[in-house]
Amino acid sequence: MTDSTIYLSKIGRVPIILHRPCLGKIKTCTVLKSRTDKWFITLSVEMDKPISMPRTGQVAGLDMGLKTYIVASDGFKVPRKRFFKVDEHDLARAQRRLEKHAKGSPERNRIKKAITHIHERIADRRNDFCHKTALDLVRRYDFMAVEDLSINSMLEEKKYSKNIADAAWAQLLQRLSCKAEEAGKTVVAVDPRGTSQMCSQCGQIVYKDISVRIHHCPHCGLHIDRDLNASLNILRLGQQSVEYRSYATMQDPGRTHKSPRF
């Protein structure tokens, strides 16, 4: 393989656009064709030692939401991107045109291909955002506590299902877990129940509706953003989880702990 071509068995040398240099020994090669007739080659490589990133000494709890995509416990924020809304108008127009043509007609097939291309474009933007956001977080923090969200259950609530599906939280968490493991960083998933209601300063429960965006504790007087309060609670739970696992391992060295599934 070179920077511009790759040799495939029984096919020969094929021109490619190399995404990034292949570090390590190439073990497998998978050729895929997308629904819009685009071809991709995925290479898996074997490396003697993973490339670790420099340690920053920073830790964070990450609260994920629909108003602000990510709010970290140190105040860092990732604004939300509305991937579907950008192309929603073009998609609706193409679907209306599709209904005007008979099934099996050349024009209908052409419009169906255009609709598929729009969906692929939305998915590509979402995937690119998740990759870049996960990489930025891994570069920024050595330890990250995240919410162990039950996405399927959340999608059952019709009021927010469209926005939750567009947010692609599960995709981001999966990318974050993989990139953190490769970089030698730590990601811990915690139970998110009560993190928005509990005061991060005194631990008292302060009930509030989802429309209330400011956490004001009548017990200790803490007055901060609702999502920032939740992220501080998530960080505390994540750190407690790591301490518990370390203690359990000391008590029973043969005990293993399963990694969280995103």
C-alpha positions in Angstrom: 0.0 0.0 0.0 1.1 3.5 -0.8 -0.4 7.0 0.0 -2.4 6.9 -3.2 -3.0 3.2 -4.0 -3.7 -0.2 -2.3 -3.2 -3.7 -3.7 -6.3 -5.9 -3.3 -6.1 -9.7 -4.0 -7.7 -10.8 -7.3 -8.4 -7.1 -8.2 -5.0 -5.4 -8.4 -3.9 -2.0 -7.5 -6.8 0.4 -6.7 -6.5 4.2 -6.2 -7.5 5.5 -2.8 -7.7 8.6 -0.7 -5.8 7.7 2.5 -7.5 9.1 5.6 -4.4 8.8 7.8 -1.1 6.9 7.9 -1.4 3.2 9.0 0.8 2.7 12.0 1.5 -0.9 12.8 1.2 -4.2 10.8 -1.9 -4.5 8.7 -3.9 -7.6 9.6 -7.2 -7.4 7.8 -8.8 -5.4 5.0 -12.5 -4.9 4.6 -14.1 -3.4 1.5 -17.6 -1.8 1.9 -20.0 -0.2 -0.5 -22.5 2.4 0.8 -26.1 2.7 -0.3 -25.1 5.7 -2.4 -22.5 3.7 -4.3 -19.5 5.0 -2.4 -16.6 2.5 -1.6 -14.7 2.4 1.6 -11.8 0.3 2.8 -11.3 -0.4 6.5 -7.9 -1.6 7.7 -7.2 -3.2 11.1 -3.6 -3.0 12.3 -1.6 -4.6 15.1 0.6 -2.4 17.2 3.2 -3.4 19.7 2.3 -0.5 22.0 -0.7 1.9 21.8 0.1 5.6 21.3 -0.7 7.3 24.6 -1.6 11.0 24.9 0.2 13.4 27.3 -1.3 13.5 30.8 -3.1 16.7 31.7 -4.1 15.9 35.3 -7.6 17.1 34.7 -10.8 15.2 35.7 -14.4 15.9 34.8 -17.9 14.8 35.1 -19.9 15.1 31.9 -23.6 15.9 31.9 -25.3 15.3 28.5 -28.4 17.2 27.5 -30.5 18.6 24.7 -30.1 22.3 25.5 -26.3 22.2 25.8 -24.8 19.0 24.4 -22.1 18.5 27.1 -21.5 20.5 30.3 -18.3 19.5 32.2 -17.8 19.9 35.9 -15.1 22.5 35.3 -17.4 24.7 33.3 -16.3 23.5 29.8 -19.3 23.3 27.4 -19.9 21.7 24.0 -22.8 23.4 22.2 -25.4 21.2 20.6 -25.5 20.5 16.9 -28.8 20.0 15.1 -27.7 17.6 12.4 -31.2 16.6 11.2 -32.6 20.1 11.2 -30.0 21.3 8.7 -31.3 19.0 6.0 -34.9 18.6 7.2 -36.3 21.0 4.6 -34.5 19.3 1.7 -35.5 15.9 3.0 -39.2 16.8 3.3 -39.2 18.4 -0.2 -37.7 15.3 -1.7 -40.2 13.0 0.0 -43.1 15.1 -1.3 -41.7 14.7 -4.8 -41.3 11.0 -4.3 -45.0 10.6 -3.7 -45.9 12.1 -7.1 -44.2 9.4 -9.1 -45.3 5.8 -9.8 -43.4 3.0 -8.1 -40.7 1.5 -10.3 -40.4 4.6 -12.5 -36.9 6.0 -13.3 -37.8 9.3 -11.8 -38.9 7.7 -8.5 -35.7 5.7 -8.3 -33.7 8.8 -8.9 -35.5 10.7 -6.1 -35.1 7.7 -3.7 -31.4 7.8 -4.3 -31.3 11.5 -3.5 -33.2 10.8 -0.2 -30.7 8.1 0.6 -27.9 10.6 -0.1 -29.5 13.2 2.3 -29.7 10.6 5.1 -26.1 9.6 4.5 -25.0 13.2 4.7 -26.8 13.7 8.0 -25.2 10.5 9.4 -21.7 11.6 8.2 -22.0 14.9 9.9 -23.2 13.3 13.1 -20.3 10.7 13.0 -17.7 13.4 12.3 -19.0 15.5 15.2 -18.9 12.5 17.6 -15.3 11.6 16.6 -14.0 15.1 17.0 -15.8 15.8 20.3 -14.6 12.5 21.8 -11.0 13.2 20.7 -11.2 16.7 22.2 -12.5 15.4 25.5 -9.8 12.7 25.7 -7.1 15.3 25.0 -8.5 17.5 27.7 -9.2 15.1 30.6 -7.4 12.1 32.1 -10.5 10.9 34.0 -14.1 11.3 32.8 -17.3 10.2 34.6 -20.3 10.0 32.2 -23.9 9.0 32.6 -24.9 5.4 31.9 -27.9 6.4 29.9 -30.7 4.0 28.9 -31.2 5.5 25.4 -33.8 3.0 24.2 -36.0 3.8 27.2 -35.6 7.5 26.6 -36.6 7.1 22.9 -40.0 5.7 24.0 -40.9 9.2 25.2 -42.3 10.7 22.0 -41.9 14.3 23.1 -38.1 14.2 23.0 -37.4 11.0 20.9 -36.6 12.9 17.7 -34.1 15.2 19.4 -32.6 12.4 21.5 -32.0 10.3 18.3 -30.4 13.2 16.6 -28.1 13.9 19.6 -26.4 10.5 19.1 -25.4 10.2 22.7 -24.7 6.4 22.5 -22.5 7.0 19.5 -20.5 9.6 21.3 -20.0 7.5 24.4 -18.9 4.6 22.4 -16.3 6.7 20.5 -15.2 8.3 23.8 -14.7 4.9 25.5 -12.6 3.6 22.6 -10.4 6.7 22.2 -9.9 6.9 26.0 -8.7 3.3 26.2 -6.4 3.8 23.2 -4.9 6.9 24.8 -4.6 5.4 28.3 -7.3 7.6 29.8 -10.2 6.5 32.0 -14.0 6.7 31.4 -16.4 5.6 34.1 -20.2 5.3 33.6 -22.4 6.1 36.6 -26.1 5.8 37.4 -27.6 9.2 36.4 -30.7 9.0 38.6 -30.9 11.9 41.0 -27.9 13.8 39.7 -30.0 16.7 38.6 -32.0 16.9 41.8 -29.2 16.5 44.3 -27.3 19.5 45.5 -23.6 19.1 44.7 -22.6 21.1 47.7 -24.7 19.8 50.6 -26.2 16.6 49.2 -29.8 17.6 49.8 -32.5 16.7 47.3 -34.0 19.8 45.6 -36.9 18.7 43.3 -37.3 20.7 40.2 -39.1 20.3 36.8 -37.1 19.8 33.6 -38.0 23.4 32.6 -36.1 24.8 35.6 -32.6 25.5 34.3 -31.1 26.9 37.5 -30.3 24.9 40.7 -31.0 26.9 43.8 -30.6 25.0 47.1 -32.7 26.4 50.0 -30.5 24.4 52.4 -27.0 25.8 51.6 -27.8 28.6 49.2 -25.9 27.2 46.2 -27.1 28.9 43.0 -25.6 27.4 39.8 -26.7 26.1 36.4 -28.7 22.9 36.6 -26.4 21.0 34.2 -23.3 22.2 36.0 -24.7 20.9 39.3 -25.5 17.5 37.7 -22.0 17.3 36.2 -20.4 17.8 39.7 -22.6 15.0 41.1 -21.6 12.8 38.2 -17.9 13.4 38.9 -18.3 12.6 42.6 -20.1 9.4 41.8 -17.4 8.4 39.2 -14.6 9.0 41.7 -16.4 7.0 44.4 -16.9 4.2 41.9 -13.2 4.0 41.1 -12.3 4.1 44.9 -14.8 1.3 45.5 -13.3 -0.9 42.7 -9.8 -0.3 44.0 -10.8 -1.3 47.5 -12.7 -4.4 46.3 -9.6 -5.5 44.2 -7.4 -5.1 47.2 -9.8 -7.3 49.2 -10.1 -9.9 46.5 -7.2 -9.7 43.9 -8.9 -12.3 41.7 -12.1 -10.2 41.3 -12.7 -8.7 37.9 -14.8 -5.7 37.0 -16.8 -5.4 33.8 -16.3 -2.2 31.8 -19.5 -0.2 31.2 -21.3 -0.8 28.0 -22.4 2.2 26.0 
